[in-house]
Amino acid sequence: MRVGIPREIKDGERRVALLPDGVRALAAAGHDVVVERDAGTAIGVTDDDYRAAGAVIASGPDAVGGPWSCPLVVKVKELQPAEYGRLVAGTTVCGFAQLARDPALLDAVRAARIGVVAFETVRTPDGVAPLLAPMSRIAGRLAPFAGGLALGTDRGGAGVLLTGVDAVPPAAVVVVGAGSAGTEAARVAASIGCRVTLVSRGARRLAAAAAALAAAGLRVRADTLDALGADGFAAALADADVIIGAVLEPGRLSPKLVTRAHLRSMRAGSAFVDVGIDQGGIAQTSRMTSLSAPTYVKEGVVHYAVPNMPSLVARTAAFALAAAALPYVLRLAQQGVAKALASDAALAAGTMVWDGAIVDPRLAADRGERCAAPPWRA
């Protein structure tokens, strides 16, 4: 099979979906890999590195025989409007798809009659999200520092130092969500001395996160939303210097747990970091920003809502993502897409659109449509 690796064009995106080691593995298995020129340059991976691994370097996205002409296209971030016209019917695109958030993107994908395997919804039978998890952990670890950035007076923040100093106390941080991102955000915030409250809708996940943090010697208050109640949750948010939203329901829009009233109750110049903005975010005021313009102020609170935070540490993130993605890419190339989906429950769970039809029940529910029967199960 021919596998295409385009250069990412989303604002600030410097990751690449496969690295030379992955190209080498695909080439050794008899597959051809086409990499767009400069796809990895920003993270120190050169075109010569890819050539030495066995890739063909395409001069640009529209080059004859380029990455978009391949039956399998592997990328990092969701398709951008400039890429819609490059889609070829019958091909499969793998990457973080974000179709639930963007109706125009979903319409373009369906009109192009391609298949989409969304990295964020690939999930093993035991509930593990092997492609999303490493990026969530990275975003979670970055989130407190993003909050620190938002607290700076140059961003409209109150000028609070996360760690405090001398007799000045450290910041109060409330993390909403106890999955991979939330746990890591709490870990980092507690490690640098912040007063951390971790809140989750689910008791089981919260207990696991709290146990892991306690085992690391970190002091974190952990509460479920039910245990706090509406008043307790509101009070915790009102006292926070930083709220980190880390609730994510892959393939579905996020619930709006943080209201305008919550934000108005905070001290002016406080910060809100919405890690899950890719799925619409958890606040009534959430809207997507970019790495080139990461913040805005609403209700007196500085919002940081960048959908590709891991690209701030693009080399680390690219190596982590490529290592996680390679086994699945090899399976798709070796077996062919339809057979791989039929034999691999995790890949099947990640497939959202097939030949113009929605085959993911969560996405269909958000669109108010009937979910099509996956053809590979016929």
C-alpha positions in Angstrom: 0.0 0.0 0.0 1.1 3.6 -0.6 1.0 5.6 2.6 1.1 9.5 2.5 2.4 11.8 5.2 1.5 15.4 4.5 3.1 18.4 6.1 0.8 19.9 8.8 -0.6 23.3 8.0 -2.7 24.1 11.1 -1.6 27.2 13.0 1.5 26.4 15.0 1.3 22.7 14.3 4.8 21.2 14.0 4.3 17.6 14.8 4.4 14.8 12.1 2.5 11.6 12.2 5.3 9.2 11.3 9.0 9.4 11.8 11.8 7.7 9.8 11.7 4.6 12.0 8.1 4.2 11.0 8.9 4.7 7.4 11.6 2.1 7.6 9.2 -0.4 9.2 6.6 0.2 6.5 9.2 -0.1 3.7 10.6 -3.3 5.2 7.0 -4.7 5.0 6.8 -3.8 1.3 4.9 -0.6 1.4 5.7 2.7 -0.3 5.7 5.9 1.8 5.4 9.4 0.4 6.4 12.3 2.7 5.7 15.9 1.8 8.8 18.1 1.8 9.7 19.6 5.1 7.1 17.6 7.0 9.5 17.0 9.9 11.9 19.9 9.6 10.5 21.9 12.5 11.3 19.1 14.9 14.7 18.4 13.5 13.8 15.5 11.2 15.1 16.3 7.7 13.9 15.1 4.3 17.3 13.3 4.0 16.4 11.4 7.2 13.2 10.2 5.5 14.9 9.4 2.2 17.5 7.3 4.1 14.6 5.4 5.7 13.1 4.6 2.3 10.5 7.4 1.7 9.8 9.3 -1.5 9.8 13.1 -0.8 7.0 15.0 -2.6 7.8 18.6 -3.5 4.5 19.8 -2.2 0.9 18.8 -1.2 -0.3 19.0 -4.8 2.6 17.2 -6.4 1.8 14.4 -8.8 2.0 11.2 -6.8 2.1 13.2 -3.6 0.9 12.2 -0.2 -2.8 13.1 -0.9 -2.9 10.6 -3.8 -2.1 7.7 -1.5 -4.9 5.2 -0.4 -3.9 5.8 3.2 -3.1 9.3 4.5 -1.7 9.6 8.0 -1.6 13.1 9.6 -1.8 14.7 13.0 -4.5 17.4 13.2 -7.9 17.6 11.6 -8.3 18.5 8.0 -8.0 22.2 7.2 -10.1 24.0 4.7 -7.2 24.3 2.3 -6.9 20.5 2.3 -10.6 19.7 1.5 -9.9 19.9 -2.2 -7.0 17.5 -2.0 -9.2 14.6 -0.7 -9.6 11.7 -3.1 -12.7 9.5 -2.9 -12.0 6.0 -1.6 -8.9 7.0 0.5 -8.7 6.7 4.2 -7.4 9.6 6.4 -6.1 8.8 9.9 -5.4 11.5 12.4 -7.1 13.5 15.1 -10.4 14.2 13.2 -12.5 16.5 15.5 -15.6 15.9 13.3 -18.1 16.4 16.2 -17.0 20.0 16.7 -17.0 21.2 13.1 -20.1 20.6 11.0 -18.4 22.2 7.9 -15.5 19.8 8.2 -17.8 16.8 8.6 -19.8 17.9 5.5 -16.6 18.2 3.5 -15.4 14.8 4.6 -18.7 13.2 3.7 -18.9 15.0 0.3 -15.4 13.7 -0.5 -16.5 10.1 0.2 -13.4 9.2 2.2 -12.9 7.1 5.3 -11.8 8.7 8.5 -10.1 6.9 11.4 -10.0 9.3 14.2 -7.1 8.9 16.6 -9.1 10.3 19.4 -11.7 7.6 19.2 -9.5 4.6 18.6 -10.2 2.6 21.8 -9.3 -0.9 22.9 -12.0 -3.2 24.4 -10.8 -2.4 27.9 -11.4 1.3 27.4 -7.8 2.4 26.7 -7.3 5.2 24.1 -3.8 4.4 23.0 -3.4 7.3 20.5 -5.2 10.0 22.5 -3.6 9.2 25.9 0.0 10.3 25.2 -1.2 13.6 23.8 -3.6 14.1 26.7 -0.8 13.5 29.2 1.3 16.0 27.4 -1.5 18.6 27.3 -2.2 18.0 30.9 1.4 18.6 31.9 1.4 21.8 29.9 -1.9 23.1 31.3 -0.7 24.6 34.6 2.0 26.5 32.7 -0.6 27.7 30.2 -2.5 28.9 33.2 0.6 30.6 34.5 0.9 32.4 31.2 -2.7 33.5 31.3 -2.3 34.9 34.8 0.4 37.3 33.5 -0.4 41.0 33.3 0.6 41.0 29.7 -2.4 38.8 28.9 -4.8 40.7 31.1 -4.3 38.4 34.1 -4.1 39.5 37.7 -0.4 38.9 37.9 -0.4 35.8 40.2 2.7 33.6 40.4 1.6 30.0 40.4 4.2 28.9 43.0 3.9 31.9 45.3 7.0 33.3 46.9 8.1 34.0 50.5 5.0 34.8 52.5 2.8 35.0 49.4 0.8 31.8 49.0 0.8 29.7 45.8 -2.1 29.8 43.4 -5.3 27.8 43.9 -5.9 25.5 40.9 -9.1 23.5 40.3 -8.8 20.7 37.7 -12.2 19.5 36.3 -11.8 16.0 35.0 -9.7 13.1 36.3 -8.7 11.3 33.1 -5.2 11.4 31.6 -5.1 15.1 31.0 -6.7 16.1 34.4 -4.5 13.7 36.4 -1.3 15.1 34.8 -2.4 18.7 35.3 -3.1 18.0 38.9 0.3 16.2 39.3 2.3 19.1 37.8 0.3 21.8 39.6 0.8 20.1 43.0 4.4 19.4 42.2 5.2 23.1 41.9 3.3 23.9 45.1 -0.1 24.9 44.0 -3.2 24.3 46.1 -5.0 21.7 43.9 -8.6 20.5 43.9 -9.4 17.7 41.5 -13.0 17.3 40.5 -14.6 14.5 38.5 -18.0 13.3 37.5 -17.0 9.7 38.0 -16.0 8.3 41.4 -14.0 5.3 40.0 -11.7 7.4 37.8 -11.3 10.0 40.6 -10.3 7.4 43.1 -7.7 6.0 40.7 -6.3 9.5 40.0 -6.2 10.4 43.7 -4.4 7.1 44.6 -1.8 7.7 41.9 -1.2 11.3 43.1 -1.0 10.2 46.8 1.5 7.5 45.9 3.7 10.2 44.4 3.5 12.1 47.7 1.4 14.9 46.3 -1.4 16.7 48.3 -4.5 17.1 46.2 -8.1 17.5 47.4 -10.3 15.1 45.3 -14.1 15.4 45.1 -16.8 14.2 42.8 -19.2 16.7 41.4 -22.0 14.9 43.3 -20.2 15.1 46.6 -19.5 18.8 46.2 -22.9 19.7 45.0 -23.7 22.7 42.9 -22.9 25.1 45.7 -19.7 23.4 46.6 -18.5 23.3 43.0 -19.4 27.0 42.5 -17.4 27.9 45.7 -14.4 25.9 44.6 -14.4 27.7 41.2 -14.9 31.1 42.8 -11.8 30.6 45.0 -9.6 29.4 42.1 -6.8 31.4 40.5 -6.8 28.9 37.7 -9.4 26.5 36.4 -8.2 23.7 34.1 -11.0 22.0 32.1 -9.9 18.5 31.3 -13.2 16.8 30.5 -13.2 14.9 27.2 -15.7 12.6 25.6 -14.0 11.4 22.5 -16.2 11.7 19.4 -18.8 13.8 21.3 -19.2 17.5 22.2 -18.1 18.2 25.8 -20.6 19.1 28.5 -20.8 22.7 29.6 -19.9 22.4 33.2 -18.5 25.9 33.8 -21.1 28.7 33.4 -20.8 32.4 32.9 -22.0 32.9 36.5 -19.1 30.7 37.7 -16.6 32.8 35.9 -18.1 36.1 37.0 -17.6 34.9 40.6 -13.9 34.6 40.2 -11.4 37.4 40.9 -10.8 39.5 37.8 -7.7 38.4 36.0 -8.0 34.7 37.0 -7.4 32.1 34.3 -9.3 29.3 32.6 -7.4 26.7 30.5 -9.7 24.5 28.4 -7.7 21.5 27.5 -10.7 19.8 25.8 -11.5 22.7 23.5 -11.1 20.2 20.5 -14.5 18.9 21.5 -16.1 22.3 22.1 -14.8 22.9 25.6 -16.5 22.8 29.0 -17.4 26.4 29.6 -20.2 28.5 28.2 -17.6 31.0 27.2 -15.2 28.5 25.5 -14.1 29.3 21.9 -11.0 28.0 20.1 -7.8 30.0 20.1 -4.5 29.3 18.4 -0.8 29.0 19.3 -0.2 32.4 17.6 -3.1 34.1 19.6 -3.7 31.8 22.6 -5.8 33.9 24.9 -8.9 36.1 25.2 -10.8 37.6 28.1 -14.4 36.9 28.9 -16.3 37.6 32.1 -13.1 39.1 33.5 -11.3 35.7 33.2 -8.4 35.1 30.8 -9.2 32.0 28.7 -6.5 29.8 27.1 -8.1 27.4 24.6 -5.5 26.1 22.2 -6.5 22.8 20.5 -3.0 21.7 19.7 -1.2 22.4 22.9 1.2 19.4 22.5 2.7 21.2 19.5 4.4 23.6 22.0 6.7 20.6 22.7 6.4 19.2 19.1 9.4 17.0 19.1 8.5 15.2 22.3 4.9 15.0 21.2 5.7 13.7 17.6 7.9 10.9 18.9 5.2 9.9 21.4 2.4 10.0 18.9 4.4 8.2 16.1 5.4 5.4 18.5 1.7 4.9 19.4 0.4 5.2 15.9 2.8 3.0 14.0 1.4 -0.4 15.0 -2.1 0.7 13.8 -0.7 2.2 10.5 1.2 -1.1 9.8 -2.0 -3.1 10.4 -4.0 -0.9 8.0 -1.3 -1.1 5.4 -0.7 -4.9 5.8 -4.3 -6.0 5.9 -5.9 -3.3 3.8 -8.2 -0.9 5.6 -11.5 -2.8 5.5 -9.9 -6.1 6.7 -8.0 -4.3 9.4 -11.2 -2.6 10.7 -13.0 -6.0 10.7 -10.2 -7.6 12.7 -9.2 -4.9 15.1 -11.9 -3.6 17.5 -9.8 -0.5 18.4 -9.5 0.7 14.8 -13.2 -0.1 14.2 -14.1 2.1 17.2 -12.0 4.9 15.8 -13.7 4.9 12.4 -16.2 7.8 12.2 -17.1 8.2 8.5 -17.0 5.7 5.6 -17.7 6.6 2.0 -19.9 9.6 3.0 -21.8 7.8 5.8 -21.5 8.4 9.5 -20.6 5.0 11.1 -19.9 6.2 14.7 -23.1 6.2 16.9 -21.9 9.2 19.0 -21.3 11.4 16.1 -24.6 10.4 14.5 -26.4 11.2 17.8 -24.8 14.7 17.9 -25.9 15.3 14.3 -29.4 13.9 15.0 -28.9 11.3 12.3 -29.2 7.5 12.0 -25.9 5.7 12.3 -25.0 3.7 9.2 -24.0 0.1 9.5 -20.3 -0.3 9.2 -19.7 -2.2 5.9 -16.7 -4.1 7.2 -19.1 -6.0 9.5 -21.2 -7.3 6.7 
